[in-house]
């Protein structure tokens, strides 16, 4: 289980011992690590079950982790949630998440999928070494592509802004012609 930043740099990862079930404790641990790594920052957390994590932290009175943390469910997972979660945790409804889709970790796993068969028979320590090297390589590759990625995202944002401005202009013009 792991964490990547908005621009998909791997930040921290943990080795799961309960392979067939993701435990909420792992998410809490990673959030604690992020808070330690970035104590003065607002954490914008996108997680497949951010709504469950939010409720868990609230029920356990973990205000230390909830303060300066915003929770959202990634765009492609939002519609699998009940309507209340879709509205409350959809990143398109929360200021600051912008056009982020929250799928950075999924893209990282796709990049690492070939290591599953290669490391299956390795000792745990060797497996961790190989995966750590793969993560370092992914981070280096991501660093080299950051300029292109940011330019592409900026062009997309400007295009959406232009389309929205045109649409609002048309709506404003149309509303001026309506007689009440």
C-alpha beads as a LAMMPS data file, in Angstrom:
LAMMPS data file: protein, C-alpha beads

180 atoms
179 bonds

1 atom types
1 bond types

-500.0 500.0 xlo xhi
-500.0 500.0 ylo yhi
-500.0 500.0 zlo zhi

Masses

1 110.0

Atoms # bond

1 1 1 0.000 0.000 0.000
2 1 1 1.417 3.386 -0.836
3 1 1 1.138 7.118 -1.256
4 1 1 2.031 9.288 -4.225
5 1 1 1.859 13.062 -4.428
6 1 1 -0.374 14.910 -6.890
7 1 1 2.291 14.712 -9.590
8 1 1 2.627 10.955 -9.021
9 1 1 5.974 10.857 -7.219
10 1 1 6.110 7.839 -4.882
11 1 1 6.288 9.147 -1.292
12 1 1 5.963 6.217 1.117
13 1 1 4.936 2.585 1.009
14 1 1 4.286 -0.209 3.438
15 1 1 4.425 -3.947 3.072
16 1 1 1.010 -5.541 3.701
17 1 1 0.940 -8.625 5.848
18 1 1 -2.782 -9.246 5.492
19 1 1 -2.609 -9.784 1.752
20 1 1 -6.265 -10.438 1.036
21 1 1 -7.804 -7.610 3.038
22 1 1 -6.876 -3.990 3.165
23 1 1 -7.060 -2.901 6.782
24 1 1 -8.055 0.619 7.806
25 1 1 -5.072 0.637 10.196
26 1 1 -2.719 0.752 7.196
27 1 1 -4.438 3.886 5.921
28 1 1 -4.271 5.488 9.348
29 1 1 -0.563 4.643 9.579
30 1 1 0.177 6.173 6.161
31 1 1 -1.752 9.318 7.053
32 1 1 0.256 9.582 10.285
33 1 1 3.457 9.275 8.221
34 1 1 2.300 12.013 5.828
35 1 1 1.501 14.286 8.762
36 1 1 5.015 13.683 10.135
37 1 1 6.630 14.289 6.742
38 1 1 4.622 17.474 6.039
39 1 1 3.568 18.885 9.432
40 1 1 2.780 22.403 8.210
41 1 1 0.884 21.447 5.055
42 1 1 -2.734 20.743 4.303
43 1 1 -2.983 17.135 3.167
44 1 1 -5.403 16.498 0.309
45 1 1 -6.008 12.782 0.501
46 1 1 -7.639 10.812 -2.298
47 1 1 -8.376 7.242 -1.329
48 1 1 -10.777 4.639 -2.737
49 1 1 -12.582 4.505 0.592
50 1 1 -11.816 7.982 1.951
51 1 1 -15.369 8.141 3.300
52 1 1 -14.731 5.056 5.469
53 1 1 -11.392 6.449 6.667
54 1 1 -13.024 9.795 7.472
55 1 1 -15.764 8.104 9.543
56 1 1 -13.190 5.899 11.293
57 1 1 -11.030 8.885 12.266
58 1 1 -14.074 10.835 13.429
59 1 1 -15.409 7.917 15.507
60 1 1 -11.987 7.450 17.120
61 1 1 -11.605 11.175 17.769
62 1 1 -8.392 11.444 15.714
63 1 1 -8.627 15.200 15.326
64 1 1 -4.833 15.288 15.033
65 1 1 -5.156 13.484 11.690
66 1 1 -8.321 15.237 10.537
67 1 1 -7.018 18.768 11.118
68 1 1 -5.675 20.249 7.879
69 1 1 -6.667 17.120 5.951
70 1 1 -9.205 17.086 3.137
71 1 1 -10.666 13.756 2.059
72 1 1 -11.868 12.775 -1.413
73 1 1 -12.712 9.597 -3.290
74 1 1 -10.929 9.301 -6.672
75 1 1 -13.061 10.267 -9.654
76 1 1 -13.403 6.755 -11.066
77 1 1 -14.401 5.310 -7.679
78 1 1 -16.867 8.026 -6.639
79 1 1 -19.811 6.617 -8.566
80 1 1 -19.502 3.250 -6.810
81 1 1 -20.386 4.969 -3.539
82 1 1 -23.766 5.956 -2.137
83 1 1 -25.084 9.364 -3.175
84 1 1 -24.113 11.010 0.129
85 1 1 -20.466 9.943 -0.349
86 1 1 -20.517 10.996 -4.000
87 1 1 -21.562 14.502 -3.013
88 1 1 -19.392 14.911 0.069
89 1 1 -16.190 13.240 -1.146
90 1 1 -16.169 13.894 -4.901
91 1 1 -12.980 15.867 -5.679
92 1 1 -14.862 17.953 -8.255
93 1 1 -16.932 19.333 -5.356
94 1 1 -13.985 20.125 -3.065
95 1 1 -11.911 23.277 -3.510
96 1 1 -8.238 22.613 -4.103
97 1 1 -8.376 19.209 -5.781
98 1 1 -8.706 20.758 -9.226
99 1 1 -8.760 18.250 -12.051
100 1 1 -6.764 15.586 -10.175
101 1 1 -8.279 12.169 -10.739
102 1 1 -6.616 10.455 -7.771
103 1 1 -5.434 7.485 -9.817
104 1 1 -1.677 8.040 -9.381
105 1 1 -1.226 4.963 -7.205
106 1 1 -3.193 2.866 -9.702
107 1 1 -0.884 4.029 -12.502
108 1 1 2.104 3.144 -10.323
109 1 1 0.737 -0.371 -9.655
110 1 1 0.212 -0.839 -13.390
111 1 1 3.865 0.053 -13.902
112 1 1 4.955 -2.447 -11.223
113 1 1 2.664 -5.325 -12.269
114 1 1 5.457 -7.178 -14.088
115 1 1 7.356 -7.500 -10.822
116 1 1 4.653 -9.696 -9.260
117 1 1 5.681 -12.899 -11.015
118 1 1 9.385 -12.048 -10.803
119 1 1 9.351 -11.511 -7.028
120 1 1 6.781 -14.162 -6.095
121 1 1 9.364 -16.799 -5.127
122 1 1 11.874 -14.409 -3.520
123 1 1 12.584 -14.083 0.140
124 1 1 10.697 -11.119 1.645
125 1 1 13.864 -9.063 2.106
126 1 1 14.951 -9.581 -1.517
127 1 1 11.446 -8.807 -2.737
128 1 1 11.445 -5.524 -0.826
129 1 1 14.880 -4.642 -2.283
130 1 1 13.716 -5.284 -5.857
131 1 1 10.471 -3.335 -5.382
132 1 1 12.347 -0.464 -3.706
133 1 1 14.680 -0.271 -6.709
134 1 1 11.670 -0.331 -9.047
135 1 1 10.058 2.525 -7.094
136 1 1 13.269 4.565 -7.252
137 1 1 13.400 3.984 -11.015
138 1 1 9.726 5.017 -11.363
139 1 1 10.394 8.171 -9.350
140 1 1 13.406 9.054 -11.526
141 1 1 11.368 8.454 -14.690
142 1 1 8.504 10.560 -13.312
143 1 1 10.934 13.373 -12.428
144 1 1 12.255 13.416 -15.998
145 1 1 8.716 13.725 -17.398
146 1 1 7.385 16.339 -14.952
147 1 1 7.824 19.292 -17.315
148 1 1 5.864 17.607 -20.086
149 1 1 3.174 16.461 -17.626
150 1 1 2.697 19.954 -16.167
151 1 1 2.520 21.549 -19.631
152 1 1 -0.049 18.992 -20.764
153 1 1 -2.164 19.554 -17.644
154 1 1 -1.922 23.338 -18.043
155 1 1 -3.055 23.148 -21.680
156 1 1 -6.004 20.973 -20.622
157 1 1 -6.952 23.379 -17.810
158 1 1 -6.753 26.392 -20.142
159 1 1 -8.902 24.606 -22.722
160 1 1 -11.542 23.801 -20.092
161 1 1 -11.427 27.387 -18.811
162 1 1 -11.932 28.722 -22.328
163 1 1 -14.884 26.386 -22.954
164 1 1 -16.461 27.305 -19.616
165 1 1 -16.024 31.029 -20.315
166 1 1 -17.712 30.664 -23.724
167 1 1 -20.575 28.657 -22.246
168 1 1 -21.121 31.175 -19.441
169 1 1 -21.046 34.026 -21.961
170 1 1 -23.735 32.312 -24.076
171 1 1 -25.866 31.623 -20.996
172 1 1 -25.504 35.229 -19.826
173 1 1 -26.480 36.523 -23.256
174 1 1 -29.460 34.176 -23.465
175 1 1 -30.662 35.175 -19.990
176 1 1 -30.660 38.860 -21.000
177 1 1 -33.244 38.113 -23.718
178 1 1 -35.690 36.349 -21.421
179 1 1 -38.763 38.448 -20.611
180 1 1 -40.231 37.895 -17.183

Bonds

1 1 1 2
2 1 2 3
3 1 3 4
4 1 4 5
5 1 5 6
6 1 6 7
7 1 7 8
8 1 8 9
9 1 9 10
10 1 10 11
11 1 11 12
12 1 12 13
13 1 13 14
14 1 14 15
15 1 15 16
16 1 16 17
17 1 17 18
18 1 18 19
19 1 19 20
20 1 20 21
21 1 21 22
22 1 22 23
23 1 23 24
24 1 24 25
25 1 25 26
26 1 26 27
27 1 27 28
28 1 28 29
29 1 29 30
30 1 30 31
31 1 31 32
32 1 32 33
33 1 33 34
34 1 34 35
35 1 35 36
36 1 36 37
37 1 37 38
38 1 38 39
39 1 39 40
40 1 40 41
41 1 41 42
42 1 42 43
43 1 43 44
44 1 44 45
45 1 45 46
46 1 46 47
47 1 47 48
48 1 48 49
49 1 49 50
50 1 50 51
51 1 51 52
52 1 52 53
53 1 53 54
54 1 54 55
55 1 55 56
56 1 56 57
57 1 57 58
58 1 58 59
59 1 59 60
60 1 60 61
61 1 61 62
62 1 62 63
63 1 63 64
64 1 64 65
65 1 65 66
66 1 66 67
67 1 67 68
68 1 68 69
69 1 69 70
70 1 70 71
71 1 71 72
72 1 72 73
73 1 73 74
74 1 74 75
75 1 75 76
76 1 76 77
77 1 77 78
78 1 78 79
79 1 79 80
80 1 80 81
81 1 81 82
82 1 82 83
83 1 83 84
84 1 84 85
85 1 85 86
86 1 86 87
87 1 87 88
88 1 88 89
89 1 89 90
90 1 90 91
91 1 91 92
92 1 92 93
93 1 93 94
94 1 94 95
95 1 95 96
96 1 96 97
97 1 97 98
98 1 98 99
99 1 99 100
100 1 100 101
101 1 101 102
102 1 102 103
103 1 103 104
104 1 104 105
105 1 105 106
106 1 106 107
107 1 107 108
108 1 108 109
109 1 109 110
110 1 110 111
111 1 111 112
112 1 112 113
113 1 113 114
114 1 114 115
115 1 115 116
116 1 116 117
117 1 117 118
118 1 118 119
119 1 119 120
120 1 120 121
121 1 121 122
122 1 122 123
123 1 123 124
124 1 124 125
125 1 125 126
126 1 126 127
127 1 127 128
128 1 128 129
129 1 129 130
130 1 130 131
131 1 131 132
132 1 132 133
133 1 133 134
134 1 134 135
135 1 135 136
136 1 136 137
137 1 137 138
138 1 138 139
139 1 139 140
140 1 140 141
141 1 141 142
142 1 142 143
143 1 143 144
144 1 144 145
145 1 145 146
146 1 146 147
147 1 147 148
148 1 148 149
149 1 149 150
150 1 150 151
151 1 151 152
152 1 152 153
153 1 153 154
154 1 154 155
155 1 155 156
156 1 156 157
157 1 157 158
158 1 158 159
159 1 159 160
160 1 160 161
161 1 161 162
162 1 162 163
163 1 163 164
164 1 164 165
165 1 165 166
166 1 166 167
167 1 167 168
168 1 168 169
169 1 169 170
170 1 170 171
171 1 171 172
172 1 172 173
173 1 173 174
174 1 174 175
175 1 175 176
176 1 176 177
177 1 177 178
178 1 178 179
179 1 179 180
